[in-house]
Amino acid sequence: TKAVAKPKYTLGGTITGLHGGTVILQVNGANATPIRANGRFTFSIPILQGKNYAVSVKTHPKNQRCQITRGSGTMNKNKVTH
């Protein structure tokens, strides 16, 4: 029998309170994504359904500290945006 590949879904969120500069977010320690403005973003590499994910700040913007809210979970059958 042939194994059926699990689908992949996108993960993203919304940046608020960024006052200039660039924040670099990553998911599961990889897929570094620079963000330069407030608003929605999506990581470029999708995540397999059923896999855990954890978003973290790789690099904070100069003179700012960023905080992740609801940044971890298990990928379900839809894209995830927080």
Buried (B, 14 or more C-beta within 10 A) or exposed (E): EEEEEEEBBBBBBEBEEBEEEEBBBBBBEEBEBEBEEEEEBBBEEBBEBEEEBEBBBBBBBEEEEBEEEEBEEEBEEEBBEE
